[in-house]
Amino acid sequence: MFSGIVEEMGAVTVLRKSLAGARLTILASTVMDDLKIGDSVSVNGICLTVVSRSERDFSVEVSPETLSVSTLGGFAVGMPVNLERAMKLNERIGGHLVAGHVDGVGVIRSRQQDSNAIVFTIGAPPEILRYCVAKGSITVDGISLTINAVTEHGFSVAIIPHTAKVTILGLKQVNDPVNLESDLIGKYVERLLQERGQVAPKPTPVIDKDYLLKRGLI
């Protein structure tokens, strides 16, 4: 479990892909302090397990499923990434409860300066927008953010200069993809109401060519 408060930006130094998945090595500093093999680390909002480490970097292995539902399939050597270690129960939760399980990929539709803040409009699929509410929480590339507004096809968020400086969101431009994770509490509430017959179940996805293309399966 994470809080969505990015600890530092690391960089991908090694990337090996195969039919069995992928293996990443990431250069880091802050998160290396007490990192152990078997620990969970959020990389751009994706919960991954450390399989080896040295003084200055650590490696993780990625399943084909994770590659298909996140932006990780587009990673490249030298790419900066947001990093956060799993949170401790005796610390303040500065963001919100984040599982590190990416629900889908969004696309930045606009980036505008508003005084000292940068406002992003992000296009998102219906299965994510169903959990989005104004002033609610969402995770964008592992960053806990507050939703400003929700439309039929997306939502908007604003980031302060500090967030732009210490995370990769400050580097993102229009048409860049981002990992999205919906509010965990909203999912549990929906499930509870479904069991009581007060909310219709999620529609079954249509497995067509477009569905497979979006997930990199063809």
C-alpha positions in Angstrom: 0.0 0.0 0.0 1.2 3.5 -0.9 0.2 7.1 -0.2 0.8 8.6 -3.6 3.5 11.0 -2.3 6.4 10.5 -4.6 9.8 10.2 -2.8 12.1 10.9 -5.7 12.6 10.6 -9.4 14.7 7.6 -10.5 15.9 6.6 -14.0 15.7 3.4 -16.0 19.2 2.1 -16.7 18.5 -1.4 -17.9 15.4 -2.7 -19.7 15.0 -6.3 -21.0 11.8 -7.4 -22.6 10.7 -10.9 -23.6 7.5 -12.9 -24.2 7.7 -13.8 -20.5 7.6 -10.2 -19.4 10.3 -7.6 -18.6 13.0 -6.8 -16.1 13.9 -3.2 -15.2 16.9 -1.8 -13.3 16.3 1.6 -11.8 18.9 4.1 -10.6 17.8 5.7 -7.3 19.0 7.3 -4.1 16.4 8.1 -1.4 14.4 4.8 -1.7 17.6 2.8 -1.4 18.0 3.6 2.3 16.2 0.5 3.7 15.1 -1.2 0.5 15.3 -5.0 0.7 14.7 -7.8 -1.8 11.0 -8.7 -1.7 9.9 -5.1 -0.9 7.3 -3.3 -2.9 8.1 -0.1 -4.8 5.7 2.1 -6.7 7.2 2.9 -10.2 5.0 5.5 -11.9 2.1 4.1 -9.8 2.8 0.5 -10.6 3.4 -1.8 -7.5 6.5 -3.9 -8.3 8.6 -6.3 -6.3 12.4 -5.8 -5.8 14.2 -8.9 -7.0 17.8 -7.6 -6.6 19.6 -4.4 -5.5 23.0 -2.8 -5.3 24.2 0.4 -3.6 22.8 2.6 -6.3 20.0 0.7 -8.1 17.4 -2.0 -7.8 15.8 -4.4 -10.3 12.1 -5.5 -10.7 10.4 -8.0 -12.8 7.2 -7.2 -14.7 4.5 -9.6 -15.9 2.9 -9.5 -19.3 -0.4 -8.4 -17.7 1.2 -5.3 -16.2 2.9 -4.5 -19.5 -0.5 -4.6 -21.2 -2.5 -2.4 -18.8 0.0 0.3 -18.0 2.5 2.6 -19.7 5.4 0.3 -18.7 5.4 -1.2 -22.1 6.6 2.1 -23.5 9.5 2.5 -21.0 13.0 3.1 -22.4 16.5 3.3 -21.0 17.2 6.8 -19.6 13.5 7.5 -18.9 12.8 9.2 -15.5 10.3 7.5 -13.2 8.4 8.4 -10.0 9.4 6.2 -7.0 7.7 5.6 -3.7 8.4 2.8 -1.1 5.5 1.1 0.6 4.1 3.2 3.4 4.6 2.4 7.1 1.5 2.3 9.4 3.2 4.6 11.9 3.5 7.5 9.5 1.2 10.2 8.3 -0.7 9.5 5.1 -0.1 12.7 3.1 -2.0 11.6 0.0 -4.7 8.8 0.0 -4.7 5.0 0.1 -3.0 3.8 -3.1 -2.8 0.1 -4.0 -0.3 0.4 -6.9 -2.6 -1.6 -9.2 -3.1 0.5 -12.4 -6.7 0.5 -13.6 -5.9 1.9 -17.0 -4.0 4.4 -19.1 -5.1 8.0 -19.7 -3.8 10.6 -22.1 -3.0 14.2 -21.4 -5.3 16.4 -23.6 -4.2 19.8 -22.4 -1.6 21.5 -20.2 -2.2 25.1 -19.1 -0.5 27.4 -16.7 -2.8 29.0 -14.1 -0.9 31.4 -11.9 1.7 29.2 -10.1 -0.1 25.9 -10.9 -0.2 23.7 -14.0 -3.6 22.4 -14.9 -3.8 19.1 -16.8 -6.9 17.8 -18.6 -6.6 14.0 -18.9 -8.7 11.8 -21.1 -9.7 8.6 -19.4 -11.8 5.5 -20.2 -15.3 5.0 -18.7 -14.1 2.3 -16.2 -12.0 5.0 -14.5 -14.3 8.0 -14.9 -17.1 6.1 -13.1 -15.1 6.5 -9.8 -14.1 10.2 -10.5 -15.8 13.0 -8.5 -14.9 16.6 -8.2 -12.6 17.1 -5.1 -12.1 13.4 -4.9 -8.7 11.6 -5.2 -7.0 9.9 -8.2 -3.5 8.6 -8.8 -1.7 9.8 -11.9 1.7 8.1 -12.5 1.8 7.2 -8.8 1.0 10.8 -7.7 -1.9 11.4 -5.4 -3.9 14.3 -6.8 -7.2 16.0 -6.2 -9.7 16.1 -9.1 -10.8 19.6 -10.1 -13.6 18.7 -12.5 -15.0 15.7 -14.3 -16.3 15.7 -17.9 -17.8 12.9 -20.1 -14.4 12.0 -21.5 -11.9 13.0 -18.8 -11.0 15.0 -15.7 -8.7 17.9 -14.7 -6.1 18.2 -12.0 -3.8 21.0 -10.9 -0.2 20.6 -9.6 1.8 23.1 -7.6 5.4 24.0 -8.5 6.8 21.6 -5.9 5.0 18.6 -7.6 6.1 19.7 -11.0 9.7 19.9 -9.8 10.0 16.6 -7.9 7.9 14.3 -10.2 7.8 13.4 -13.8 4.4 15.1 -14.2 6.2 18.4 -14.6 7.8 16.9 -17.7 4.7 15.6 -19.3 3.2 17.2 -22.4 0.0 16.9 -24.5 -0.6 13.4 -25.9 1.7 11.8 -23.3 0.2 8.6 -21.7 -0.2 8.3 -17.9 -1.0 5.5 -15.5 -4.3 5.9 -13.6 -5.5 4.3 -10.4 -9.0 5.1 -9.2 -9.9 5.7 -5.6 -9.8 2.4 -3.8 -12.6 3.3 -1.3 -14.9 4.1 -4.2 -14.4 0.6 -5.6 -15.3 -1.1 -2.3 -18.4 1.1 -2.0 -19.6 0.2 -5.5 -19.0 -3.5 -4.8 -21.0 -3.3 -1.6 -23.9 -1.6 -3.3 -23.8 -4.1 -6.2 -24.2 -6.9 -3.7 -27.3 -5.2 -2.3 -28.7 -4.6 -5.8 -28.5 -0.9 -5.5 -26.0 -0.4 -8.3 -25.9 -2.1 -11.7 -22.9 -4.4 -12.2 -20.0 -3.2 -14.5 -20.7 -3.9 -18.1 -18.8 -6.8 -19.6 -16.0 -5.4 -21.9 -16.3 -6.2 -25.6 -13.2 -8.1 -26.6 -12.7 -6.7 -30.1 -9.7 -5.5 -32.2 -9.7 -2.0 -30.6 -9.7 -3.6 -27.1 -6.7 -5.8 -27.9 -4.8 -2.9 -29.6 -5.2 -0.6 -26.6 -3.7 -3.3 -24.4 -0.8 -4.0 -26.7 -2.0 -7.6 -27.3 -1.9 -7.4 -31.1 
